Amino acid sequence: MKNAGRRDRYITHRAETLTQDSYGQPTVSATTDTNMWAEVVYAGSAGESMKAYQIFPQRDLTFVVHHPNPTDDVAGVSIAQDDAIIFESREDEILGVEEIGRRDGLRIFCKEKGTDGR
């Protein structure tokens, strides 16, 4: 594992499993939390977004994690854009995932949930 020394922050990957209720509406049936070590890269400078004449601080982060391998203890972890990352007691929305090299690691691009007025 390359640059393992930089992965010094503990994050939680939260995946929700959705099912349909009797009315056909999606409901959360299970939540899976997987803890992993990550390198945290703060993207750019502090920015602000403006929605409905209110200013919200915007926090964009990139997490670099070890690529989930079937032989690891986090076997079967797949990271999707509907999932979330919990870091420093804040929930971050996943914007995209990029593979580093040939299964050397993953880059997870995130934005803090709720910073755009939602």
N, C-alpha and C positions, 0 to 999 in steps of 0.2 A: 504494500500500500504506500503510494508516494505521498510525501508531505503529511504524514499522519500527525506530526507534532503540531501542525497548525489547527487541527480539528480538536479544539480545546473547550468547546461550548456544548452543553447538553440540550438537545431539542427533542420535541415530541411530534411525531407525524400522526395526525388524527384523520382516520378514514371512516366515513359513515356508509353503512349499507342501507339502501333504500328499498322498500317494498311497497306494494299498493294495498291500501285499506279496502274495505267493502264498497266504497264509493269510487274507487279508482284513483284516489289521490295518493301521491307519494308520501310515505312516512318513514322516519328513521327507525330501523329495526335493530340495528347494532352499531356500536362505535368501537373501533379498534385503535388503540394507542400503541405506537411503537417508539421507544426511546432510542436515540442514536447520537453519536458524536458528530459535530459539524464545525467547519470553519465559517465564521460569519464575516461577510463583506458588505459594508455599508455602501450602497450605490450612490455615487455623486454627492452633492451637497444637500443640505436641508432645503426642501422645497415646500411650497404651500399650494393647496388647491382651493379654488373658490367655487362654492355651490350655494345658490340662494343667498347671496350677499353675506356669507359667513366664510371665514378663513379657517381652514383646518391644516395643521401640520401634517406633512406627508412623510412616511418612513418607508423607503424602499430598501430591501435587503436581498442578498444572495447567500444561500447556504450551500457549502460544498461538503458533500457526504460521501462515504464509501459506497461503491456500487453494491446494491443488494445481490448477493450471490447465493444460489441454492445451498451451498455448503456452510453458510454462516448461520448464526443463531437467529437472525432476522429474516429467515427464509420466506420467500413468497411475498415480500413487500413490493408492491407496485405503487408508484406515486402518480396520482392523477390530478388534473386541475381542479376537480371538485373537492379535493382534500384540503386540509389546513395544516399549518406548522405552528406549534406553540413554542414561543421563545420569550424568556423573561416575563412570564405571566401575560403575554399578549398573543392574540391569535392573528396569524398572518395568512392572507389569501395567496394561493399559489397561482402565479401568472404563466409559468412555463417551466419545463424541465429539459435539461440538455445533458447528454452523455459526454463525459470527458474521456478522450482517448478510446482505447478498446477495453471498456468495462473497468477503467481505473477509478471512476467516481461519477457523481452526478452533481450538476449545478441546478439548484432550485431557486428560481426567481420569484420573489414574493413582494407583496404590498400589505401593509397593516390593514386589517378589516376595519371598516367604519371611518376611515380617514376622508372619505369623499362624501360624507353626510348621510350614509346609509346606516 
